[in-house]
Amino acid sequence: MVVGLAPIRWRHGVAFALLELLVALAIVIILCALLLPKAKDMVDQARTASCLHNLKQLGMACQTYAIENDGRLPTSTSNTWRIRVAPYLGITPSSAGEELYGASFKDVRVFTCPFIAKDGTPRRSYGINTKIQQGGKVDGYREAMSIWVQVPSKTMLLADALNTSFISALNQISYRHSNTNCGIFFLDGHVENSSSNQVSSLNAQAFFGGQN
């Protein structure tokens, strides 16, 4: 009689073990459902911080360029501004063209927002404010005098861009940070992660032209 109970006890033991396994799996699934959104948020926050760091480096390089060029900011014509600020970022451009082909992707990724695909074609995602380019031409390109800007704390110099070259209107800004925000470098040296509503509420004359 005792021997006959052994298979029953074994089956009960297997059933109990399977039940424990199912409970454990259910707990894991619940935890994943709770933690995955938080993990994505953390990744997005890291990407945003990296983008703002890129813009900070590019903006400071533009300002250093201006200091060494009679107060003139790099031109917004085509992609020439990248060629002009590259040396201030430790990048040596080749004579191959405007895309900094002579430098590795690792070197030029400062020009690329972490939220876009890193396929290297093109290897850039930021635009420069073309509305403040009201200065005289230098080497055939129009450049702006930074000293003409009246409200640098409200004047955009660089931002996430759709056309990845220049920005002359609000609809050319890319809100790629979690599909809601964009990174902006202002002429006073600070960076912001701004929503489309925040940008739209700004004074366009100051935002683009630097005027009160």
N, C-alpha and C positions, 0 to 999 in steps of 0.2 A: 504493500500500500504506500509506503514511504517512497519507494522507487518510482511508483507511478506518478507521484506529485512532482518529481524533478523536472520533467518537460514543461509542466504548467508554470512552475516557479521561474524556469529559464525564460519562457515566453513573456512572463510578467516583467522580468528584469530587462529584457530587450525593449519591451514596450515602454517601460519607465525611462530607459536611457534615451529612446527616440523622442519621448516627450520632453526630456530635459534639453535635448539638442534643438528641438523646435522652439522651445522657450528662449534658449540662448540666441538662436538665429533671429527670432522676433525682436529681442532686445537690441541686437546689432543693427537690424534694419531701422528700428526706431531711432537709435543714436545717430546713424548715418543721415537719416532724414532731418534730424535736429542740427547736426554739425555741418553738413555740406553747405547750406546757405551761408553760415558763418565763415566757413573756409573760403568760399567765393568772395565774400565781402573783404576778407583779409587780403586775398590776392589782388582785388580791385584797388584796395587802399595802397598796397605796395606799388602797383603800377602807376597810380596817381602821383604818389610821392616821387617816383622815378621820373615821370613826365615833368613835374614841376622843377625837379633838379636839373633836367635837361634845359628847360626854358631859362632857368636861372643862369646856367653856364653860358648859354647862347646870348642872353641879354647882357651879361657882364662883358662878354667878348665884344659885343656891339658898342658898348659904352667905352671900353678900352680903345677900340678902333677910333671912336670919335675923339677921344683925348689926344690921340696921336695924329689926327687929321683935321686940325683946326676946328674941332667941334662938330664935324660932319658925321652923321650916322651913315652906315653902309647903304648903298642904293637898293631899292626894291625892284629894280629892273630885272626881269627874268629870275635866274637863281644866283646872280652875281654876288649878292650879299653873303652867301655861304662861302664863296671863294675868298671873300675879303676878311671874314672872321675866322676862317679855318686856322691860320697861323697862330691866332691867340688861344686856340684850343689844343695846340700841339699837333695839328694835322697839317701835313704837307701835300697840297693839291698838285696834281700833275697838269700838264698842258693839254690833256686829252679832252677837257671840256668842263661843263658846269656841274657835273654830277660827282665831282671829287673821285673820279675813277682810279686815281693813283693811290688812294688810301683804302685800307681794308674795311670791311663792314664793321668790325669791332671798333675801329677808330671813328667812323662816321655815324655810329648809332646814336650819338648825342642829337642828331638831326631827326631822329625817329621816335615817335610816341610809342610806348610799350603796348598800347591798346590796338595797334594796327598789326597786320601780318608782317612778319620780319622776313619777307622773301627778297628784300634788297632791290626791288624794281618798282618804283624808284626808292632810293634809300633816303627818304626825307618825308616829313609830314607836318612841318611847321611853316607858317607864313609870316611875312613881315608887313607891317602897316605901310601901305603905299600912299595913304592920304597925307602923311606929313612930309612927303618928298617934294618940298617946295623950294629947295635951294638951287644954286647954279649947277651946271654940269661939270663933272670931274671925269676926265678920260672918257667922255662921251656918255656918261651915266649921271642921272640926276640924283643928288644926295641932299639930305635935310640937315639943317643946323640944329643940333639938340638944344641950343640956347634959345631958340625961337619958341620952344614949347612952354606955355604959360602954366599949365597944370600937369606936370609929369606924373603925379600920383594917380591921375585919372586917365592918362593917355596910354593906350595900348601900343607896344612896339612889336611883340611877337605873340602868337597864339596857335593853338591847334587849327589847322586849315584843311579845307576840302580840296583846294587846288594845289596844295603843297608848294606854293611859291610865294604868293603875296595875298594880302587881305585888304579889300577896299570897300566891303559892305558886310553887314551883319550875317547875311545868308552864306557867306564864304567861310564862316567859322564852323568847325566841326565839334559837335558835342559828343565825343566818342568815349569819354570817361563814364563807364557804366551806362552808356547811351543817354546820359542826362547832363553831363558837365564838360567843360573844356578848361584847359590850362591857359593862363594869360600872364605875360610878363609886362609890367608897366614901367614907364620910363624913370620912375623914381627908384627902381631896383627891386620892388616887391613882386611876388607872384601870387596868383589866386586861382582856385579851382571853382569856376563860376557856372551857374546854371544859365539856360537860355533866358529865363525870366529876369535874372539878375543883370545880364548883359543888356537885354532889351530896355531895361529901366534906366540905363546910364545915359548921360548927356552925349549924344552922338558927336556933337561939335568938339567936345573935350576928348572923347574916347578916340576919335580918329585924327582930329586936327590939332589937339593940344590947346585949344582956345577956350576961354571962359564963355 
